[in-house]
Amino acid sequence: MHRMDPSLTAAFKTVFVVVAALLPILNPPGTAPVFLAMTHGATPAVRAALARRIALNVLCMLVAAMFVGSFVLEFFGISIPVVRVAGGLLVCATAWQLLTAADPLEAGDARAASGASFDVLSQRAFYPLTFPITCGPGSIAVAITLGATLQSSKIALLHMSAAVLGAVLLAATVFVCLRYAERLLRPLGKTGTTVFLRLMAFVLLCIGVQILWTGVAELLEPWKAAQR
């Protein structure tokens, strides 16, 4: 029986690890209703173009985090816990805005009523639609950790190439979920979508608090150890 080349097996494992580690954190289906709310009033064509840009931003962020994230943080003297604390605050702020809005389907952009053009919405394609909503501090922290681990292996080039492929698959998943967000949520109707968005905003707030708490706990760990 023919056995698969070990290097090819290692590449497949790396792709699987990257996707398995980051997909639950990115959670593209959970991002879909938030994307729909923040592009309220946009045409399907505008949403499609915006979804492509967000997916490309996610791909660039993940690849950059895996390749140079650890070096950038080291250069500026920033630790992963600090990234979690700052990112958690951003996630909480965005989630709170959606959670407390009178109508969450119109909370994304007050200018939507006058026509949500791509030029208007593209100004927020990176912030907050890409970061921190779609690709937040949790995803970046995991990507940095994966990149540092893969670069330390004996076949780093192969692993990093496979990691890029994994990032491409993740970005493609983000694009599909955002591109067809309206179709995915259509069976819920407007009332159901509003309720679902409130729930997802609360979940997003909980995620932000969890990221923030994890960062604070890691920062306090040396102090706790000194008190023992």
FENBELNOR-V263740 format. One record per residue. N is the residue number from 0. RES is the residue in one letter. PSI is psi in degrees with one decimal (NA if undefined). D_LAST is the distance of its C-alpha to the last C-alpha in Angstrom with 2 decimals. Layout:
n: [N | N]
res: [RES | RES]
psi: [PSI | PSI]
d_last: [D_LAST | D_LAST]
This chain:
n: [0 | 1 | 2 | 3 | 4 | 5 | 6 | 7 | 8 | 9 | 10 | 11 | 12 | 13 | 14 | 15 | 16 | 17 | 18 | 19 | 20 | 21 | 22 | 23 | 24 | 25 | 26 | 27 | 28 | 29 | 30 | 31 | 32 | 33 | 34 | 35 | 36 | 37 | 38 | 39 | 40 | 41 | 42 | 43 | 44 | 45 | 46 | 47 | 48 | 49 | 50 | 51 | 52 | 53 | 54 | 55 | 56 | 57 | 58 | 59 | 60 | 61 | 62 | 63 | 64 | 65 | 66 | 67 | 68 | 69 | 70 | 71 | 72 | 73 | 74 | 75 | 76 | 77 | 78 | 79 | 80 | 81 | 82 | 83 | 84 | 85 | 86 | 87 | 88 | 89 | 90 | 91 | 92 | 93 | 94 | 95 | 96 | 97 | 98 | 99 | 100 | 101 | 102 | 103 | 104 | 105 | 106 | 107 | 108 | 109 | 110 | 111 | 112 | 113 | 114 | 115 | 116 | 117 | 118 | 119 | 120 | 121 | 122 | 123 | 124 | 125 | 126 | 127 | 128 | 129 | 130 | 131 | 132 | 133 | 134 | 135 | 136 | 137 | 138 | 139 | 140 | 141 | 142 | 143 | 144 | 145 | 146 | 147 | 148 | 149 | 150 | 151 | 152 | 153 | 154 | 155 | 156 | 157 | 158 | 159 | 160 | 161 | 162 | 163 | 164 | 165 | 166 | 167 | 168 | 169 | 170 | 171 | 172 | 173 | 174 | 175 | 176 | 177 | 178 | 179 | 180 | 181 | 182 | 183 | 184 | 185 | 186 | 187 | 188 | 189 | 190 | 191 | 192 | 193 | 194 | 195 | 196 | 197 | 198 | 199 | 200 | 201 | 202 | 203 | 204 | 205 | 206 | 207 | 208 | 209 | 210 | 211 | 212 | 213 | 214 | 215 | 216 | 217 | 218 | 219 | 220 | 221 | 222 | 223 | 224 | 225 | 226 | 227]
res: [M | H | R | M | D | P | S | L | T | A | A | F | K | T | V | F | V | V | V | A | A | L | L | P | I | L | N | P | P | G | T | A | P | V | F | L | A | M | T | H | G | A | T | P | A | V | R | A | A | L | A | R | R | I | A | L | N | V | L | C | M | L | V | A | A | M | F | V | G | S | F | V | L | E | F | F | G | I | S | I | P | V | V | R | V | A | G | G | L | L | V | C | A | T | A | W | Q | L | L | T | A | A | D | P | L | E | A | G | D | A | R | A | A | S | G | A | S | F | D | V | L | S | Q | R | A | F | Y | P | L | T | F | P | I | T | C | G | P | G | S | I | A | V | A | I | T | L | G | A | T | L | Q | S | S | K | I | A | L | L | H | M | S | A | A | V | L | G | A | V | L | L | A | A | T | V | F | V | C | L | R | Y | A | E | R | L | L | R | P | L | G | K | T | G | T | T | V | F | L | R | L | M | A | F | V | L | L | C | I | G | V | Q | I | L | W | T | G | V | A | E | L | L | E | P | W | K | A | A | Q | R]
psi: [130.7 | 129.9 | 143.3 | 142.9 | 132.8 | -38.3 | -36.9 | -39.2 | -42.6 | -38.0 | -44.2 | -40.5 | -40.1 | -44.3 | -44.5 | -43.0 | -44.8 | -46.9 | -45.1 | -33.7 | -34.3 | -26.9 | -45.3 | -29.4 | -42.4 | -43.9 | 62.8 | -40.9 | -35.6 | -24.2 | -24.2 | -49.3 | -32.6 | -42.5 | -42.4 | -41.1 | -40.9 | -4.0 | 28.0 | 129.0 | -7.9 | 151.4 | 161.3 | -36.1 | -41.0 | -42.4 | -40.0 | -44.6 | -40.3 | -39.4 | -39.1 | -43.6 | -41.6 | -43.7 | -40.9 | -40.4 | -42.7 | -44.6 | -47.8 | -40.4 | -43.9 | -45.2 | -43.7 | -41.1 | -41.2 | -35.4 | -44.8 | 0.6 | -47.7 | -34.5 | -39.5 | -45.5 | -39.6 | -38.1 | -42.4 | -1.4 | 32.9 | 134.2 | 161.5 | -41.7 | -37.8 | -39.5 | -41.8 | -42.2 | -49.8 | -44.2 | -37.2 | -39.0 | -40.6 | -44.5 | -43.6 | -42.3 | -44.1 | -44.4 | -38.9 | -37.0 | -43.5 | -36.9 | -33.7 | 0.0 | 146.4 | -43.3 | 103.1 | -24.4 | -13.8 | 3.9 | -21.8 | -36.5 | 113.9 | -20.1 | -1.0 | -32.5 | -25.9 | 8.2 | 105.0 | 89.4 | 165.1 | -36.1 | -38.7 | -50.1 | -29.8 | -19.2 | -21.9 | 20.3 | -36.4 | -54.7 | 122.9 | 3.0 | -39.8 | -55.8 | 123.7 | 5.6 | -53.1 | -51.3 | 93.6 | -171.2 | -32.0 | -44.7 | -42.1 | -42.7 | -43.6 | -42.2 | -40.7 | -43.0 | -44.9 | -45.0 | -43.7 | -38.6 | -44.7 | -36.6 | -20.5 | -3.2 | 168.3 | -30.1 | 59.8 | -39.9 | -43.9 | -45.2 | -41.7 | -35.4 | -42.1 | -35.3 | -37.3 | -41.6 | -41.6 | -39.7 | -36.1 | -43.2 | -39.5 | -42.9 | -38.2 | -39.0 | -41.3 | -45.3 | -46.2 | -45.3 | -38.2 | -39.6 | -38.6 | 29.0 | -44.5 | -40.2 | -37.0 | -34.9 | -5.7 | -40.6 | -21.5 | -22.8 | 175.2 | -44.4 | -46.4 | -39.3 | -40.0 | -44.5 | -45.2 | -39.1 | -40.0 | -44.3 | -43.5 | -34.1 | -38.9 | -41.8 | -42.0 | -38.6 | -42.9 | -39.7 | -43.3 | -43.4 | -40.8 | -43.8 | -44.6 | -46.1 | -39.9 | -42.7 | -43.8 | -42.5 | -39.7 | -37.1 | -31.5 | -8.8 | -45.0 | -37.9 | -40.2 | -41.6 | -36.0 | -23.9 | -13.9 | NA]
d_last: [57.63 | 56.63 | 52.94 | 51.30 | 50.45 | 46.77 | 46.30 | 47.76 | 45.49 | 42.45 | 43.77 | 44.23 | 40.70 | 39.35 | 41.49 | 40.27 | 36.57 | 37.04 | 39.03 | 36.82 | 33.61 | 35.13 | 37.82 | 35.63 | 33.79 | 37.07 | 38.72 | 42.25 | 43.84 | 41.35 | 42.12 | 45.86 | 46.21 | 44.25 | 46.51 | 49.51 | 48.56 | 47.94 | 51.30 | 53.24 | 56.94 | 56.82 | 59.42 | 58.60 | 59.54 | 57.13 | 54.31 | 55.14 | 55.08 | 51.81 | 50.28 | 51.37 | 49.81 | 46.47 | 46.47 | 47.25 | 44.46 | 42.00 | 43.30 | 42.99 | 39.44 | 38.22 | 40.06 | 38.89 | 35.24 | 35.56 | 37.49 | 36.20 | 33.29 | 30.57 | 32.72 | 33.36 | 29.71 | 28.96 | 31.98 | 30.93 | 27.25 | 26.36 | 23.60 | 24.07 | 21.54 | 23.67 | 26.75 | 25.43 | 24.72 | 28.15 | 29.94 | 28.48 | 29.84 | 33.22 | 33.38 | 32.60 | 35.29 | 37.88 | 37.19 | 37.37 | 40.72 | 42.12 | 40.72 | 42.18 | 45.48 | 48.65 | 49.92 | 47.36 | 50.24 | 51.28 | 47.90 | 47.54 | 50.30 | 52.51 | 55.06 | 55.64 | 58.52 | 60.50 | 60.14 | 56.95 | 58.19 | 56.32 | 56.27 | 54.50 | 51.96 | 51.35 | 49.78 | 46.82 | 46.96 | 43.87 | 42.05 | 41.32 | 43.17 | 41.68 | 38.39 | 36.38 | 38.44 | 39.56 | 37.21 | 34.00 | 30.66 | 29.50 | 32.58 | 32.19 | 28.58 | 29.67 | 32.79 | 30.95 | 28.68 | 31.80 | 33.71 | 31.18 | 31.06 | 34.85 | 35.58 | 33.63 | 35.85 | 38.96 | 41.34 | 39.69 | 43.05 | 43.94 | 40.58 | 40.63 | 44.26 | 43.38 | 40.49 | 43.07 | 45.26 | 42.42 | 41.95 | 45.72 | 45.64 | 42.90 | 44.89 | 48.01 | 46.29 | 45.23 | 48.83 | 50.37 | 48.16 | 48.74 | 52.39 | 53.20 | 50.82 | 53.77 | 55.36 | 52.18 | 51.78 | 55.50 | 55.64 | 53.25 | 55.65 | 54.72 | 53.19 | 51.18 | 50.04 | 48.93 | 46.95 | 45.42 | 44.53 | 42.80 | 40.72 | 39.91 | 39.03 | 36.55 | 35.13 | 34.95 | 33.11 | 30.56 | 30.20 | 29.67 | 26.96 | 25.25 | 25.51 | 24.23 | 21.24 | 20.41 | 20.64 | 18.48 | 15.72 | 15.99 | 16.04 | 12.84 | 10.95 | 10.24 | 9.04 | 6.68 | 5.45 | 5.55 | 3.81 | 0.00]
